[in-house]
């Protein structure tokens, strides 16, 4: 349950020696795996509702995933302050810090520095830019980010988690102001966006351009079970024009396209979603088609799903 969640960042295959610039920032992703730029997501590293996370049994495999990712050249890690709530608030961020702290310093200079992309939850009780700035700096602290003068440190890119435009647009301005302030203070290496459609992305680009703040990426759910034409493609086109990298998250549909089912999944909510999709006529036919393609190509169903996302850009 804690294997890599890969975000496909580019539609074309890159030479193994080539890196991908992360949006408008000077940061670069590590050498692509098999020519595909990837990142490691940490949604399951503290989430009880979807993944039934249990620290006593899961932390060792989580840290092993971090080590394997770094050994493979991956240096972009997506996380969030709500990846773990209540007593587990910020749990994924703390595990990332632990993974980084455990890296052998003898090989640290041989690897690209990790980039911790942390999404800040837009809770309804957070109304001012000062409150969001405090949330950003708390995330930065949990991740163990240091000033460059204090020695080597991961790169830090705070991000919005979702847009409040449709229910409390006042929060959008407060959060954007806090992100811009964080960059202007030298506390981050750029800012991130998440779950923004084309119109919201355009407005965000205008705001951050006016403050000379580089945008790293916009994250959008993208898989064979998502609506690419309506939910992904318009924002992808805007991002490409603005020089903002689009990250497709959950490319395996929370695990459904990796062969998981209601019976085998950890987490009742995921099981409910899997059942709803797989028992519908379109979902059933999709999963059967993916299985036939995998069998014909001699690959896994996961590889079919990831390749589809890759080719969508």
C-alpha positions as a LaTeX table, in Angstrom:
\begin{tabular}{lrrr}
\hline
Residue & $x$ (\AA) & $y$ (\AA) & $z$ (\AA) \\
\hline
Unk1 & 0.00 & 0.00 & 0.00 \\
Unk2 & 2.96 & 2.34 & 0.38 \\
Unk3 & 4.73 & 1.81 & $-2.91$ \\
Unk4 & 5.46 & 4.74 & $-5.17$ \\
Unk5 & 2.70 & 7.07 & $-6.26$ \\
Unk6 & 4.18 & 8.51 & $-9.44$ \\
Unk7 & 3.31 & 11.88 & $-10.90$ \\
Unk8 & 3.94 & 12.06 & $-14.64$ \\
Unk9 & 5.27 & 15.49 & $-15.51$ \\
Unk10 & 6.09 & 15.41 & $-19.20$ \\
Unk11 & 4.50 & 13.85 & $-22.27$ \\
Unk12 & 7.71 & 12.93 & $-24.04$ \\
Unk13 & 10.50 & 10.60 & $-23.03$ \\
Unk14 & 13.68 & 12.32 & $-21.89$ \\
Unk15 & 17.27 & 11.06 & $-22.16$ \\
Unk16 & 18.35 & 9.55 & $-18.85$ \\
Unk17 & 20.95 & 12.30 & $-18.40$ \\
Unk18 & 18.43 & 15.13 & $-18.92$ \\
Unk19 & 16.50 & 16.82 & $-16.15$ \\
Unk20 & 13.21 & 18.70 & $-16.20$ \\
Unk21 & 12.96 & 22.25 & $-14.91$ \\
Unk22 & 10.15 & 22.58 & $-12.35$ \\
Unk23 & 7.89 & 25.26 & $-13.73$ \\
Unk24 & 9.10 & 28.83 & $-13.44$ \\
Unk25 & 11.55 & 28.01 & $-10.64$ \\
Unk26 & 15.27 & 27.25 & $-11.06$ \\
Unk27 & 14.67 & 23.83 & $-9.47$ \\
Unk28 & 15.04 & 20.65 & $-11.53$ \\
Unk29 & 13.70 & 17.14 & $-11.16$ \\
Unk30 & 16.22 & 14.33 & $-10.89$ \\
Unk31 & 17.04 & 12.05 & $-13.84$ \\
Unk32 & 13.81 & 10.49 & $-15.14$ \\
Unk33 & 12.99 & 6.85 & $-14.42$ \\
Unk34 & 12.99 & 5.10 & $-17.79$ \\
Unk35 & 12.75 & 8.51 & $-19.43$ \\
Unk36 & 9.69 & 9.57 & $-17.41$ \\
Unk37 & 10.05 & 12.44 & $-14.88$ \\
Unk38 & 8.45 & 11.28 & $-11.64$ \\
Unk39 & 7.78 & 12.28 & $-8.04$ \\
Unk40 & 6.83 & 10.39 & $-4.91$ \\
Unk41 & 3.51 & 11.23 & $-3.27$ \\
Unk42 & 2.93 & 10.81 & 0.46 \\
Unk43 & $-0.87$ & 10.94 & 0.73 \\
Unk44 & $-0.93$ & 7.57 & 2.53 \\
Unk45 & 1.76 & 8.51 & 5.09 \\
Unk46 & $-0.68$ & 9.35 & 7.87 \\
Unk47 & $-4.11$ & 9.05 & 6.30 \\
Unk48 & $-6.36$ & 6.73 & 8.28 \\
Unk49 & $-9.57$ & 7.42 & 6.35 \\
Unk50 & $-8.33$ & 6.34 & 2.92 \\
Unk51 & $-5.40$ & 4.08 & 3.77 \\
Unk52 & $-5.90$ & 2.96 & 7.39 \\
Unk53 & $-2.41$ & 4.19 & 8.24 \\
Unk54 & $-0.83$ & 2.58 & 11.32 \\
Unk55 & 2.55 & 3.94 & 12.41 \\
Unk56 & 3.51 & 0.73 & 14.21 \\
Unk57 & 3.30 & $-1.33$ & 11.04 \\
Unk58 & 3.72 & 1.17 & 8.21 \\
Unk59 & 6.57 & 3.54 & 9.05 \\
Unk60 & 9.36 & 1.09 & 8.20 \\
Unk61 & 8.00 & 0.47 & 4.69 \\
Unk62 & 7.34 & 4.18 & 4.23 \\
Unk63 & 10.95 & 5.05 & 5.03 \\
Unk64 & 12.10 & 2.22 & 2.76 \\
Unk65 & 10.03 & 3.83 & $-0.03$ \\
Unk66 & 11.81 & 7.14 & 0.58 \\
Unk67 & 15.22 & 5.45 & 0.40 \\
Unk68 & 14.29 & 3.57 & $-2.77$ \\
Unk69 & 13.02 & 6.76 & $-4.40$ \\
Unk70 & 16.19 & 8.67 & $-3.58$ \\
Unk71 & 18.38 & 5.80 & $-4.78$ \\
Unk72 & 16.44 & 5.84 & $-8.06$ \\
Unk73 & 17.14 & 9.54 & $-8.58$ \\
Unk74 & 13.73 & 10.89 & $-7.54$ \\
Unk75 & 14.03 & 14.21 & $-5.74$ \\
Unk76 & 10.50 & 15.66 & $-5.80$ \\
Unk77 & 8.26 & 14.66 & $-2.89$ \\
Unk78 & 4.67 & 15.80 & $-2.67$ \\
Unk79 & 3.16 & 16.16 & 0.79 \\
Unk80 & 0.72 & 18.29 & 2.79 \\
Unk81 & $-0.01$ & 19.50 & 6.29 \\
Unk82 & $-3.30$ & 17.54 & 6.19 \\
Unk83 & $-1.62$ & 14.25 & 5.26 \\
Unk84 & $-2.40$ & 13.11 & 8.75 \\
Unk85 & $-5.02$ & 14.93 & 10.80 \\
Unk86 & $-5.77$ & 15.33 & 14.50 \\
Unk87 & $-2.90$ & 13.78 & 16.47 \\
Unk88 & $-1.32$ & 12.84 & 13.14 \\
Unk89 & $-1.34$ & 16.43 & 11.83 \\
Unk90 & 1.64 & 16.84 & 9.47 \\
Unk91 & 2.69 & 13.19 & 9.90 \\
Unk92 & 3.82 & 12.80 & 6.29 \\
Unk93 & 6.00 & 15.89 & 6.62 \\
Unk94 & 7.69 & 14.53 & 9.74 \\
Unk95 & 8.37 & 11.21 & 8.00 \\
Unk96 & 9.93 & 13.03 & 5.06 \\
Unk97 & 12.23 & 14.87 & 7.45 \\
Unk98 & 13.18 & 11.56 & 9.07 \\
Unk99 & 13.88 & 10.02 & 5.68 \\
Unk100 & 16.09 & 12.95 & 4.73 \\
Unk101 & 17.90 & 12.97 & 8.09 \\
Unk102 & 18.69 & 9.27 & 7.63 \\
Unk103 & 20.31 & 9.77 & 4.22 \\
Unk104 & 24.05 & 8.98 & 4.36 \\
Unk105 & 25.86 & 12.29 & 4.12 \\
Unk106 & 28.71 & 10.55 & 2.28 \\
Unk107 & 26.52 & 10.37 & $-0.84$ \\
Unk108 & 24.44 & 13.50 & $-0.25$ \\
Unk109 & 26.46 & 15.61 & $-2.69$ \\
Unk110 & 26.09 & 12.91 & $-5.36$ \\
Unk111 & 22.29 & 13.29 & $-5.45$ \\
Unk112 & 20.11 & 16.23 & $-6.47$ \\
Unk113 & 18.72 & 17.81 & $-3.29$ \\
Unk114 & 15.20 & 16.73 & $-2.40$ \\
Unk115 & 12.36 & 19.13 & $-3.12$ \\
Unk116 & 9.56 & 19.03 & $-0.57$ \\
Unk117 & 6.34 & 20.31 & $-2.11$ \\
Unk118 & 3.90 & 20.82 & 0.75 \\
Unk119 & 0.24 & 21.64 & 0.21 \\
Unk120 & $-1.40$ & 23.89 & 2.81 \\
Unk121 & $-4.98$ & 22.97 & 3.67 \\
Unk122 & $-7.53$ & 25.74 & 3.11 \\
Unk123 & $-9.49$ & 25.19 & 6.32 \\
Unk124 & $-12.56$ & 27.44 & 6.76 \\
Unk125 & $-11.22$ & 28.93 & 10.01 \\
Unk126 & $-8.08$ & 30.24 & 8.29 \\
Unk127 & $-9.10$ & 33.69 & 7.08 \\
Unk128 & $-6.06$ & 35.95 & 7.15 \\
Unk129 & $-2.72$ & 35.93 & 5.38 \\
Unk130 & $-1.02$ & 35.87 & 8.79 \\
Unk131 & $-2.78$ & 32.61 & 9.66 \\
Unk132 & $-1.76$ & 31.02 & 6.37 \\
Unk133 & 1.79 & 32.28 & 6.76 \\
Unk134 & 1.91 & 30.57 & 10.16 \\
Unk135 & 0.66 & 27.32 & 8.56 \\
Unk136 & 3.32 & 27.54 & 5.87 \\
Unk137 & 6.11 & 28.15 & 8.37 \\
Unk138 & 4.86 & 25.28 & 10.57 \\
Unk139 & 5.03 & 22.98 & 7.55 \\
Unk140 & 8.53 & 24.25 & 6.81 \\
Unk141 & 9.58 & 23.47 & 10.38 \\
Unk142 & 8.13 & 19.94 & 10.35 \\
Unk143 & 10.02 & 19.25 & 7.14 \\
Unk144 & 13.28 & 20.39 & 8.74 \\
Unk145 & 14.00 & 23.14 & 6.22 \\
Unk146 & 17.00 & 25.25 & 7.17 \\
Unk147 & 18.41 & 28.49 & 5.88 \\
Unk148 & 21.18 & 27.83 & 3.35 \\
Unk149 & 23.72 & 29.42 & 5.68 \\
Unk150 & 23.00 & 26.64 & 8.18 \\
Unk151 & 24.18 & 23.88 & 5.85 \\
Unk152 & 22.56 & 21.51 & 3.33 \\
Unk153 & 18.79 & 21.42 & 3.36 \\
Unk154 & 15.94 & 20.21 & 1.18 \\
Unk155 & 14.31 & 22.73 & $-1.12$ \\
Unk156 & 10.89 & 23.94 & 0.01 \\
Unk157 & 7.89 & 24.76 & $-2.18$ \\
Unk158 & 4.67 & 25.53 & $-0.27$ \\
Unk159 & 1.44 & 25.15 & $-2.22$ \\
Unk160 & $-2.26$ & 25.68 & $-1.93$ \\
Unk161 & $-4.12$ & 22.37 & $-1.49$ \\
Unk162 & $-7.38$ & 23.33 & $-3.15$ \\
Unk163 & $-9.08$ & 26.49 & $-4.32$ \\
Unk164 & $-11.71$ & 28.16 & $-2.12$ \\
Unk165 & $-12.90$ & 30.31 & $-5.05$ \\
Unk166 & $-16.30$ & 28.65 & $-5.21$ \\
Unk167 & $-17.22$ & 28.97 & $-1.54$ \\
Unk168 & $-15.06$ & 31.69 & 0.05 \\
Unk169 & $-12.97$ & 33.59 & $-2.50$ \\
Unk170 & $-11.73$ & 35.91 & 0.25 \\
Unk171 & $-9.49$ & 33.07 & 1.42 \\
Unk172 & $-7.78$ & 32.88 & $-1.98$ \\
Unk173 & $-6.27$ & 36.34 & $-1.68$ \\
Unk174 & $-5.14$ & 35.72 & 1.90 \\
Unk175 & $-3.42$ & 32.45 & 0.96 \\
Unk176 & $-1.76$ & 33.87 & $-2.16$ \\
Unk177 & $-0.49$ & 36.83 & $-0.11$ \\
Unk178 & 1.01 & 34.43 & 2.46 \\
Unk179 & 2.72 & 32.35 & $-0.25$ \\
Unk180 & 4.17 & 35.46 & $-1.88$ \\
Unk181 & 5.40 & 36.74 & 1.49 \\
Unk182 & 7.09 & 33.43 & 2.20 \\
Unk183 & 9.02 & 33.65 & $-1.09$ \\
Unk184 & 9.90 & 37.33 & $-0.61$ \\
Unk185 & 11.28 & 36.53 & 2.85 \\
Unk186 & 13.55 & 33.88 & 1.35 \\
Unk187 & 11.76 & 31.03 & 3.12 \\
Unk188 & 10.92 & 29.00 & 0.00 \\
Unk189 & 12.16 & 28.35 & $-3.53$ \\
Unk190 & 8.89 & 29.03 & $-5.34$ \\
Unk191 & 5.19 & 28.35 & $-4.79$ \\
Unk192 & 2.82 & 25.61 & $-5.89$ \\
Unk193 & $-0.80$ & 25.39 & $-6.95$ \\
Unk194 & $-3.20$ & 22.46 & $-6.78$ \\
Unk195 & $-6.59$ & 21.51 & $-8.20$ \\
Unk196 & $-6.93$ & 24.74 & $-10.17$ \\
Unk197 & $-8.97$ & 24.87 & $-13.36$ \\
Unk198 & $-7.97$ & 27.00 & $-16.32$ \\
Unk199 & $-9.61$ & 30.27 & $-15.17$ \\
Unk200 & $-8.32$ & 30.03 & $-11.59$ \\
Unk201 & $-4.85$ & 29.16 & $-12.87$ \\
Unk202 & $-4.83$ & 32.23 & $-15.10$ \\
Unk203 & $-5.75$ & 34.48 & $-12.16$ \\
Unk204 & $-3.07$ & 32.86 & $-9.99$ \\
Unk205 & $-0.45$ & 33.37 & $-12.68$ \\
Unk206 & $-1.38$ & 37.05 & $-12.94$ \\
Unk207 & $-1.09$ & 37.55 & $-9.17$ \\
Unk208 & 2.24 & 35.82 & $-8.68$ \\
Unk209 & 3.72 & 37.38 & $-11.82$ \\
Unk210 & 2.87 & 40.82 & $-10.39$ \\
Unk211 & 4.94 & 39.90 & $-7.32$ \\
Unk212 & 7.77 & 38.23 & $-9.31$ \\
Unk213 & 7.10 & 34.93 & $-7.51$ \\
Unk214 & 7.86 & 31.80 & $-9.58$ \\
Unk215 & 5.18 & 29.10 & $-9.77$ \\
Unk216 & 6.51 & 25.54 & $-9.68$ \\
Unk217 & 3.46 & 23.52 & $-10.65$ \\
Unk218 & $-0.27$ & 22.93 & $-10.67$ \\
Unk219 & $-1.41$ & 19.52 & $-9.47$ \\
Unk220 & $-4.47$ & 17.93 & $-11.06$ \\
Unk221 & $-5.93$ & 14.47 & $-10.55$ \\
Unk222 & $-5.29$ & 12.61 & $-13.78$ \\
Unk223 & $-5.89$ & 8.96 & $-14.60$ \\
Unk224 & $-7.97$ & 6.72 & $-16.82$ \\
Unk225 & $-10.86$ & 7.11 & $-14.35$ \\
Unk226 & $-10.81$ & 10.92 & $-14.33$ \\
Unk227 & $-12.38$ & 13.32 & $-16.85$ \\
Unk228 & $-9.36$ & 14.41 & $-18.84$ \\
Unk229 & $-11.11$ & 16.57 & $-21.43$ \\
Unk230 & $-13.03$ & 18.71 & $-18.92$ \\
Unk231 & $-10.98$ & 18.58 & $-15.71$ \\
Unk232 & $-7.40$ & 18.35 & $-16.94$ \\
Unk233 & $-6.84$ & 19.46 & $-20.52$ \\
Unk234 & $-7.89$ & 23.16 & $-20.20$ \\
Unk235 & $-5.63$ & 23.75 & $-17.17$ \\
Unk236 & $-2.82$ & 21.75 & $-18.78$ \\
Unk237 & $-2.92$ & 24.03 & $-21.82$ \\
Unk238 & $-2.84$ & 27.17 & $-19.65$ \\
Unk239 & 0.04 & 25.74 & $-17.61$ \\
Unk240 & 2.05 & 24.91 & $-20.71$ \\
Unk241 & 1.60 & 28.44 & $-22.03$ \\
Unk242 & 2.58 & 30.00 & $-18.68$ \\
Unk243 & 5.56 & 27.72 & $-18.10$ \\
Unk244 & 3.92 & 26.03 & $-15.10$ \\
Unk245 & 4.56 & 22.29 & $-14.80$ \\
Unk246 & 1.41 & 20.19 & $-14.49$ \\
Unk247 & 1.66 & 17.26 & $-12.10$ \\
Unk248 & $-0.90$ & 14.49 & $-12.58$ \\
Unk249 & $-1.62$ & 13.00 & $-9.17$ \\
Unk250 & $-3.27$ & 9.64 & $-8.43$ \\
Unk251 & $-2.38$ & 8.35 & $-11.93$ \\
Unk252 & $-3.46$ & 4.86 & $-10.81$ \\
Unk253 & $-6.86$ & 5.98 & $-9.53$ \\
Unk254 & $-5.99$ & 5.55 & $-5.82$ \\
Unk255 & $-4.77$ & 2.03 & $-6.68$ \\
Unk256 & $-7.75$ & 0.80 & $-8.72$ \\
Unk257 & $-5.61$ & 0.72 & $-11.89$ \\
Unk258 & $-2.91$ & $-1.17$ & $-10.00$ \\
Unk259 & $-5.16$ & $-4.17$ & $-9.53$ \\
Unk260 & $-6.63$ & $-3.25$ & $-6.13$ \\
Unk261 & $-10.31$ & $-3.89$ & $-5.46$ \\
Unk262 & $-12.89$ & $-3.32$ & $-2.72$ \\
Unk263 & $-11.83$ & $-6.67$ & $-1.22$ \\
Unk264 & $-8.06$ & $-6.07$ & $-1.25$ \\
Unk265 & $-7.82$ & $-2.33$ & $-0.56$ \\
Unk266 & $-6.90$ & $-0.81$ & 2.79 \\
Unk267 & $-9.46$ & 1.79 & 3.78 \\
Unk268 & $-13.24$ & 1.51 & 3.63 \\
Unk269 & $-13.68$ & 4.75 & 1.70 \\
Unk270 & $-11.30$ & 3.60 & $-1.05$ \\
Unk271 & $-13.11$ & 0.28 & $-1.13$ \\
Unk272 & $-16.42$ & 2.08 & $-1.58$ \\
Unk273 & $-15.00$ & 4.15 & $-4.47$ \\
Unk274 & $-13.47$ & 1.06 & $-6.10$ \\
Unk275 & $-16.78$ & $-0.80$ & $-5.87$ \\
Unk276 & $-18.74$ & 2.10 & $-7.33$ \\
Unk277 & $-16.41$ & 2.37 & $-10.34$ \\
Unk278 & $-15.83$ & $-1.31$ & $-11.00$ \\
Unk279 & $-19.53$ & $-2.24$ & $-10.83$ \\
Unk280 & $-20.61$ & 0.43 & $-13.31$ \\
Unk281 & $-20.82$ & $-0.64$ & $-16.95$ \\
Unk282 & $-18.23$ & 1.88 & $-18.13$ \\
Unk283 & $-15.87$ & 1.17 & $-15.24$ \\
Unk284 & $-16.09$ & $-2.57$ & $-15.68$ \\
Unk285 & $-15.34$ & $-2.28$ & $-19.41$ \\
Unk286 & $-12.42$ & 0.10 & $-18.72$ \\
Unk287 & $-10.78$ & $-2.29$ & $-16.26$ \\
Unk288 & $-11.26$ & $-5.23$ & $-18.63$ \\
Unk289 & $-9.73$ & $-3.21$ & $-21.48$ \\
Unk290 & $-6.73$ & $-2.24$ & $-19.36$ \\
Unk291 & $-6.26$ & $-5.90$ & $-18.45$ \\
Unk292 & $-6.39$ & $-6.99$ & $-22.10$ \\
Unk293 & $-3.85$ & $-4.34$ & $-23.13$ \\
Unk294 & $-1.50$ & $-5.35$ & $-20.31$ \\
Unk295 & $-1.71$ & $-9.00$ & $-21.31$ \\
Unk296 & $-1.10$ & $-8.20$ & $-24.99$ \\
Unk297 & 1.86 & $-5.93$ & $-24.24$ \\
Unk298 & 3.36 & $-8.20$ & $-21.59$ \\
Unk299 & 3.29 & $-5.51$ & $-18.92$ \\
Unk300 & 1.37 & $-4.71$ & $-15.75$ \\
Unk301 & $-1.93$ & $-2.85$ & $-15.53$ \\
Unk302 & $-0.09$ & $-0.13$ & $-13.60$ \\
Unk303 & 2.27 & 0.41 & $-16.53$ \\
Unk304 & $-0.68$ & 0.78 & $-18.89$ \\
Unk305 & $-2.25$ & 3.41 & $-16.64$ \\
Unk306 & 0.98 & 5.35 & $-16.16$ \\
Unk307 & 1.78 & 5.30 & $-19.86$ \\
Unk308 & $-1.66$ & 6.75 & $-20.64$ \\
Unk309 & $-1.05$ & 9.67 & $-18.25$ \\
Unk310 & 2.44 & 10.20 & $-19.64$ \\
Unk311 & 1.14 & 10.49 & $-23.18$ \\
Unk312 & $-1.50$ & 13.00 & $-22.14$ \\
Unk313 & 1.25 & 15.36 & $-21.02$ \\
\hline
\end{tabular}
